[in-house]
Amino acid sequence: MRINTPLKKHGYFWVPSRHEIRVPGIISIEDSGRIELEITEDDKSRLSTELIRPCDFTRIIGEIEEHGYITLDRCLGINKTTTLGGLSKSKFVSDRAFIGIQYEEDEATLFNSFTFSVEGMDEWIQKSGIRAQFSDNYKSVTVQYSPLDNVEMNLSEELKLIISFRSKLPTLPCNLEATIKQKSFFTIRSQKPLHLDKFIDIAYRICILLCLAIDEIVSIDNVNASSDAIKRELGEGSSIPLDIPIYYRSQPYLPKAPDISWHRMLFIYPHIASNTESFFKSWMANYEKLGPAIDLYIASKSTRAGSLTNQFIALAQGLEALHRRISNETPMPKSTFKGLIDELISNCPNGLKTWLRNKAKYGNELTLRKRIQRLFESFGDTFGDNRQQKRLATRIVDTRNYFTHFDESLHNKAAHGKSLVELVYIMEVLSQLHFLKLLGFSKDKIQTITMQNHRIRSKLDYSI
């Protein structure tokens, strides 16, 4: 989770079952969503003694400056130091923090609505209610803001996904400065209460989609949730659901915020605006099946600043996982292969039949080389002619086998240095084009993106 303004507040903390024992402490929530609590106590309270137990997660309640109540969920004590005077300091880490609410010991965290944003979402959406018009002589300017309508779509019978636009308007009077800010959000809305884990999983999948679209590792930020059963009183008998800010260590996340620019994106929201609902439904369905392949591609981008070898291996594994999930092709018909194996086993010595059966279990699967070739063939001459595609597939397989099995005989055949960079570029583009295809982009649209996208064009020109 991206947290541009880390939170550090003083307060008093206790466990739900022991309201009478409250100890002072400091809660810190850092960029990335790491939550840490440090409490100070004397030998009379013994709160930390009750809380610090190996592999024992618990819930801690607090009341902190400015925000009021805070609930820390899945807390784990990590250390405790004691002075000769009897004072001790104990540290805890927590998986989740809920601001402005006090949950009971075993109370479930159920919500009807989960709202969040993603880095680069505003640039990806490409929609703004702000209009500026200069006078003919450019000596004056008129700025107008018209709120944008929400975009609503059904993910299922009980789940809605809403793209909304929130704004911050100037504070009056604005004699010297006037600022208007617009920010985009996703909201997942459920008819019945769902556990927080379900919302987090859906939000993760949407964030991964934006990682692919924006072509950067982007993180979730500004998370709030609400329940129809938890209200905030407005007075005169009216109320609204309480908006609860939530912090947790969402994935993916990189310490350095990405440099976002719409012209480097793989695709932008206007490309899918005409069929938004079917697009997001298709993505959710595809991720259910292709999640491991997509996650390996994201992992390769996360390691870009680290080992080039790790990046290559993640891409190679991702391409294999992708083809296994989109193709049922086998070297020979299943019935023919079964008959062959049955005959071999019947003529095999009894002591080796189990061994042979296990060896033959995956004998009718395509080799990695053939799988990579099939992936290249899907896009015609984008990666060169048939001879070039076979050469690239062979280089990928030899390099993968060298790094994975450490076969010294493949050292000279494997890619190293500049040639490894070229191979990684090719594999990145191959993965991206297949993701576009799975997202429902037409062959012509993919070809247009291939020709017009600066990053893709640069990688292909550099590597082929």
Residue pairs with C-beta under 8 A, 6 or more apart in sequence:
1 32
1 33
1 219
1 220
1 221
1 223
1 247
1 248
1 249
1 250
1 253
2 31
2 119
2 219
2 220
2 221
2 253
2 257
3 29
3 30
3 31
3 32
3 33
3 221
3 247
4 31
4 221
6 28
6 29
6 30
6 31
7 27
7 28
7 29
7 247
8 26
8 27
8 28
8 29
9 26
9 27
9 64
9 65
9 66
9 67
10 24
10 25
10 26
10 64
10 65
11 24
11 25
11 26
11 27
11 62
11 63
11 64
11 65
11 70
12 22
12 23
12 24
12 25
12 62
12 63
13 22
13 23
13 24
13 25
13 27
13 37
13 39
13 47
13 60
13 61
13 62
13 72
14 20
14 21
14 22
14 23
14 47
14 60
14 61
14 62
15 21
15 47
15 50
15 51
15 58
15 59
15 60
15 61
15 105
16 59
16 61
16 103
16 104
16 105
17 105
18 47
18 50
21 45
21 46
21 47
23 39
23 40
23 41
23 45
23 47
24 39
24 40
24 41
25 37
25 38
25 39
25 40
25 62
26 37
26 38
27 35
27 36
27 37
27 62
27 64
27 70
27 72
27 97
28 35
28 36
28 37
28 38
29 35
29 36
29 97
29 247
30 36
31 255
32 249
32 253
32 255
33 247
33 248
33 249
33 250
33 253
34 93
34 249
35 72
35 93
35 94
35 95
35 96
35 97
35 247
35 248
36 91
36 92
36 93
36 94
37 60
37 62
37 72
37 75
37 91
37 92
37 93
37 94
38 89
38 90
38 91
38 92
39 47
39 48
39 89
39 90
39 92
40 87
40 88
40 89
41 47
41 48
41 87
41 88
41 90
42 86
42 87
42 88
43 86
43 88
48 77
48 80
48 88
48 90
51 58
51 60
51 75
51 77
51 90
51 92
52 77
52 80
52 90
52 92
53 77
55 76
56 76
57 74
57 75
57 76
57 95
58 74
58 75
58 76
59 71
59 72
59 73
59 74
59 75
59 103
59 105
60 71
60 72
60 75
60 92
60 94
61 69
61 70
61 71
61 72
61 102
61 103
62 69
62 70
62 71
62 72
63 69
63 70
64 70
67 99
67 100
68 100
69 99
69 100
69 101
69 102
70 97
70 98
70 99
70 100
70 101
71 97
71 98
71 101
71 102
71 103
72 92
72 94
72 96
72 97
73 94
73 95
73 96
73 97
73 98
73 103
73 109
74 94
74 95
74 96
75 92
75 93
75 94
75 95
76 92
76 93
76 94
77 90
77 91
77 92
78 91
78 92
78 93
79 90
79 91
80 88
80 89
80 90
80 91
81 88
81 89
81 90
82 88
95 248
95 249
96 109
96 196
96 246
96 247
96 248
97 246
97 247
97 248
98 109
98 244
98 245
98 246
99 244
99 245
99 246
99 247
100 242
100 244
100 245
101 230
101 242
101 244
103 109
108 195
109 195
109 196
110 193
110 194
110 195
110 196
110 227
110 229
111 190
111 193
111 194
111 196
111 199
111 225
111 226
111 227
111 244
112 189
112 190
112 191
112 192
112 193
112 194
112 226
112 227
112 228
112 241
113 187
113 188
113 189
113 190
113 225
113 226
113 227
113 241
114 187
114 188
114 196
114 199
114 200
114 202
114 203
114 223
114 224
114 225
115 164
115 185
115 186
115 187
115 188
115 222
115 223
115 224
115 225
116 185
116 186
116 203
116 220
116 221
116 222
116 223
116 224
117 183
117 184
117 185
117 186
117 220
117 221
117 222
118 186
118 206
118 207
118 210
118 218
118 219
118 220
118 221
119 216
119 218
119 219
119 221
119 257
119 258
119 260
120 210
120 214
120 216
120 218
120 258
120 260
121 184
121 185
121 186
121 210
121 218
122 182
122 183
122 184
123 214
123 260
123 261
123 262
123 265
124 210
124 213
124 214
124 262
124 265
124 268
124 269
125 163
125 184
125 268
125 269
126 262
126 268
126 269
126 270
127 148
127 165
127 184
127 269
128 148
128 182
129 145
129 146
129 147
129 148
129 165
129 167
129 182
130 143
130 144
130 145
130 180
130 182
131 143
131 144
131 145
131 146
132 141
132 142
132 143
132 144
133 141
133 142
133 144
134 140
134 141
135 141
135 142
143 178
143 180
145 167
145 169
145 180
145 182
147 165
147 167
148 165
148 182
150 162
150 163
150 164
150 165
151 162
151 163
151 276
152 160
152 161
152 162
153 160
153 161
153 162
153 276
153 277
153 280
153 281
154 160
154 161
154 277
154 281
155 161
155 188
155 202
155 280
155 281
155 284
158 190
158 191
158 192
159 188
159 189
159 190
159 202
160 187
160 188
160 189
160 190
161 186
161 187
161 188
161 189
161 206
161 280
162 186
162 187
162 188
162 189
163 184
163 185
163 186
163 187
163 276
164 184
164 185
164 186
164 187
165 182
165 183
165 184
165 185
166 182
166 183
166 185
167 180
167 181
167 182
167 183
168 179
168 180
168 181
168 183
169 180
170 177
170 178
170 179
170 180
183 222
185 222
186 203
186 206
188 199
188 202
188 203
190 199
193 227
193 228
193 229
196 225
196 246
199 225
200 248
200 250
202 284
203 220
203 223
203 250
204 220
204 250
204 251
205 283
205 284
205 287
206 280
207 218
207 219
207 220
207 250
207 252
208 252
208 287
208 294
208 295
208 298
209 280
209 283
209 287
210 218
211 217
211 218
211 252
211 298
211 301
212 266
212 294
212 297
212 432
212 435
213 265
213 266
213 267
213 268
214 258
214 260
214 265
214 266
215 264
215 265
215 266
215 432
215 455
216 258
216 259
216 260
216 301
217 252
217 253
217 254
217 258
217 298
217 301
217 302
218 252
218 258
218 260
219 250
219 252
219 253
219 254
220 250
223 245
223 246
223 247
223 248
223 250
224 243
224 244
224 245
224 246
225 243
225 244
225 246
226 241
226 242
226 243
226 244
227 241
227 242
228 241
230 241
230 242
230 244
231 239
231 240
231 241
231 242
232 239
232 240
232 241
232 242
232 243
233 239
234 240
252 298
252 302
254 302
262 268
263 454
264 454
264 455
266 432
266 436
266 449
266 453
266 456
267 436
267 441
267 449
271 441
271 445
272 279
272 439
275 440
278 440
279 439
279 440
282 439
282 440
283 439
286 438
286 439
287 294
289 325
290 322
290 325
290 326
290 438
292 321
292 325
293 318
293 319
293 321
293 322
293 325
294 318
294 435
296 314
296 315
296 317
296 318
296 321
297 314
297 315
297 318
297 428
297 431
297 435
299 314
299 318
300 310
300 311
300 312
300 314
300 315
300 318
300 424
300 428
301 311
303 310
303 311
303 314
304 311
308 420
308 421
308 424
309 403
309 420
311 424
312 399
312 400
312 403
312 415
312 420
312 423
312 424
312 427
313 400
313 403
313 404
315 424
315 427
315 428
315 431
316 368
316 396
316 399
316 400
316 427
318 431
319 371
319 372
319 375
319 396
319 427
319 430
319 431
320 368
320 371
320 372
322 375
322 431
322 434
323 366
323 371
323 372
323 374
323 375
324 371
326 434
326 438
327 366
327 371
327 374
329 366
329 374
330 337
330 364
330 365
330 366
331 337
331 364
331 365
331 366
332 340
332 364
334 364
337 363
337 364
341 357
341 360
341 363
344 356
344 360
345 353
345 356
345 357
345 360
348 356
366 374
367 397
368 397
368 400
369 393
369 394
369 397
372 392
372 393
372 396
372 397
373 389
373 390
373 393
375 430
375 434
376 383
376 389
376 392
376 393
376 430
377 386
377 389
378 433
378 434
378 437
379 430
379 433
379 446
379 450
382 433
382 447
382 450
382 460
383 389
383 392
383 426
383 430
383 460
383 464
384 392
384 464
388 464
392 423
392 426
395 413
395 414
395 415
395 419
395 423
396 423
396 427
398 410
398 413
398 414
399 410
399 413
399 414
399 415
399 420
399 423
401 407
401 410
401 414
402 410
402 411
402 413
402 414
403 414
415 422
415 423
422 462
422 463
423 463
425 459
425 460
425 462
425 463
426 459
426 460
426 463
426 464
428 459
429 456
429 459
429 460
432 456
433 446
433 450
436 445
436 446
436 449
437 446
441 449
449 456
450 456
450 457
450 460
451 457
